[in-house]
């Protein structure tokens, strides 16, 4: 059997469902039962009845799946598939920072560890962050983390004054303004679309700013035939599938390379996916106490998103 047949066999044996984030390699996206952004993946996990959930993404996504499905087995092809944002916000320094503020309402980006979520009041994704912020009473001081660029963008969008944790995404922060303008000059007909995790000097050139799923939708709805895409390059696989007659150009980094790939996301491969299902490992394990504590702000996010 080839690798795809082996994966299919193990999936049937386990009664598993396979989730993929948009930032995975195209071959993984194509075989997944569900492909989406962090919010859509969480919503799918909340409703699935699969015995085993295989998460092709990064660790915080698998931990979210486990939090929402504590009695089910959750597998992640590579436990080293982390996240620079999650790594930038550790529990002890974050708690110390929080303690210096006057009872802040903590809005935590989903790109964070369950230990950090447990110190938060509500979780958000880039898809629902603006709605979450607008739901918070005006008199409450907001502490937002860990992404400072998304936080700054939300301050501009909502007018809320927030204290920001100073984390960044290593992919979105590498886009270079000078090289972007050179690329735009070469492709003047292209629309620039950007994720709000990008720096402010990048976002000011964007024709559209939105979450991964909203960027995808924009490329389908727009009359433009060409797009410069300022987010992780994996999403362009779905863009090309949805709009095969349109052109998608990855944004340039400091070196001029058009290679915006998350090294953590790309740790997952077809071979690792097969092996993790065959061996039923690596499995995500969390204590009941951590599941409960991190689950409260996650479920609060789901309730606000559904309202």
N, C-alpha and C positions, 0 to 999 in steps of 0.2 A: 504494500500500500504506500501511496505517497503521503506527505505530511498532512495534507488536508483531509484525506480519508482517515488517517490515524486520529486526528483531532475529532472528527465526526463520530468515530467509534467510541472514543472515551467520553464524549459528551453524552451519547446515548446511554452508556453504562452508568454514568453518574446521575443522570437526570438533571444535567446542568444547563444553565443559561450563560451565554457569554456576552459581556458588556464591553464596549470599546469607546474610549474618548475619541473626539475628532483629531487629536494630535498623535494617534497611533499610526504606524505605517499602513499604507493602503490595503495590503493583503490581510491584515488583521481586521480592519474595518469591514472588509467585504465578507468575511465569514461570521462576523458577530451577529447575534440575535437582535442587538440594539446598539445604535451608535448615537452619541449625543454629547452635550456639554455637561458640566458638573451638576447643574440643577436638574436637567432631564435624566441623568443617570441616577440621581438620588430619588427622583420621583418614580422611576422604573423600579428601583430596589424596594421602595416602600410597598409596591403592589405585587411583585413577583411571587409566585408560589413554587419556584424551582427549589429542589433540594440542595443544590450546590450553585453558588454564584461565582463565576470566574470574571474578575475585573481586569481588563486590559487598559491600564492607565497607570497612575502613580499611587503611592501607598495611602495618602489621605483619602483617595476615592474608595479604595478597598476597605479602609477603616470606617468610612461613612456607610458603606454597604453592610458591614458587620453590625454597626450601631443600630441600623434600621431593621436588621434581621439577626438578632442575637442567637437564635436557636439553629441557624443554618450555617453550613460550611461555606466560608468565603476564601477563595484562592486568588493569589496574585503571582503571575509568572516569575517576577524577580523582586525580592524584598528590598533590593537596593534602589528600586525605582522611587526615588524620593521627590522632593520639591524644594527649590531654593527659597521660596516664600515660607514654607512650613519650617525649614531649617533656620530661618532668620529670626524666628520668634519662639524662644524657649520658655518653659513655664516659670522658672525662678526669676529671671530678669523681667519678664512680663508682669508677674505678680508685684514685684517691687515698683515697677513703673505705675501700675494701676493704683497701688497704695498711696502714691503721692498726689493722686487726684481726689476730688470730693465726690465719692460714690458715683463713678461714671457708669453710663449705660454702655456696655461693651458690645459693639457690632464686629463680629469676626468673620473675615473672608473664609470661605470653605477650604481654601488652600492653607490648611493649618492642621496641627496634630489634634487628636482627641483630648489630650491633656490641656491644650490651649482652649479648645471649644468648651471644656468643662469650666473654665474661668470666665466664660462669656455669657451674655444675656440672649443674644440671637446670632445666628449664622446667616451669611448672605452669599450669593454668587454674583458674578458680573451681570447676569440676566435680571436679577431681582433687587440688586443693591439699592437702586434709587427708591423703589417702592418701600423697602425695609426702612431706609432712613426717614422717609416722609411719614412713616407710621409711628415714629417715636415722639412723645410729647415734647413740645418746644422748651420746656423748663429743664429738661434733662441734659446734662453734659454728655457728649458722645465721645467714646474712645474707639477709634477704628483701627483695625490691623488685619494682616500685617503689611499690606501693600500701600505704600505712601502715594504712588502715582494714581492708583484707583481712588484712594481717599481724597486726594486733591481734586480729581475730576468730579467726585461726588459733592464736594463742597461747592464747586462752581455750578453744578446742576441743581442742587437743592437749596443753596443759600445757608445751609447749616454749618455752624462753626464746630469743627471736630478736632480733637487731639489725635494725631496720627502716629502709629508705630512706624519705624523707618525701615521696613522691609521692601525688597524689590524682586522682580522676576528676572532671572539672568537672560532669558530669551528676549523679552520685550524691552529691556533696557539697552540692548545692544544695537537697536536700530539707529542709524546715523543720519542726522538731518542733511548735512552737505551731500552725502551720497544719494539720499532720497531725492533731493532736488535735481541732481544730475540724471537720475533714472527717470524722473518725471519729464525732464527736458527731452529725453530720448523717446519717451512715450507720452506725448502731450495729450493724447486722447484718453488716456487711462484715468479712471477714478481711483483716488487713494482711500483705502478703507483701513481702519485701525482699531485695535483693542484698547480699552481704557487703561490697561496696565502699562502702556507706552508712556514715555516722558512727555511733558507738556509741549516742548518744542517740536515734537513729532506730531502730536495730535492737532496742532494748529494748522497743519497742512492737509488734514484729512477732509474728504468730502462726506464721510460717514464714520461715526464712532459707535461701536457696539460690542456686545458679548460675542463669543464665537458663533453661537446659533443665529444671532441677529446679523452678523456679517454674512453668513451663508444665505440667509433670507434676502438680504439687501441685493446680493449679486444676482439672485433669481428675479427680483422685481425691477431692478434698474434697467433702463434702456441702453446703458453703456455696454460696449463690447469688450472692454479691457479693464483690468483692475490691478493695482499695486496693493498687495496684501501684507499688512503689518501685524502679523501674529504668527504663531507657530505654523510651519508650512504644511503640516498634516491636514489642515482643514481644506486645502486646495484640492485634495482628492475628492471630497464631497462636492466642492464647488464645480469641478470639471464634470462630475457625473450628472449633476443637476442642470448644468448649462454647458453642454459639450461644444457649442459654437462660440463660446467666449474665451478670452485669454486671461490667465491668472499669473501674475508676476510676483515672486516673493520679494519682500523688501530687503534693502541692503544693510549690512552691519558696518562696523567701524573700518573694516578692511576692504569694504566694497563687495564682499561675498554675499550672494543671495542665498543664504543657507540657514534660515531661522528654524533650526530643529532643536527641540528640548532633549538634552542628553539623557535625562532620566526617563522620559517617555519612550525613547528609542531603545532602552534596555530590554523591553519586551520584544520577543521575536516569535515566529511561528514555532520554532523548535522548543523554546522555553514554555510556550503555551501548551504544547503537547505534553511535555514532561511534567508540568505542574498538575495536569489533569490525570496523567498516568500514575503519578506517585501521590496524588492528592496533597501536594505540598509545593511551595510554602503556603501555609494556612494562616490567616489573620486571627490572632487570639487577643482578646481584651477581657479585663476583669469585669464582672457584673457591675461593680461600683462605677468604673470608668464609662461603661456603656450607658448607664443611667444618667450620669452627670453630663456627658457629652451629647447625649440624646435629647435632653431638654431644649437647648438652643436650636438644635437641628429641627426638631418637631415644631418649634415656634416659627422657624423660617417657612416650613411647609404649610403651616396654617395661614400665615400672612400671604404667601404666594398664591394660595388657592382662593383667598377672599376676593 
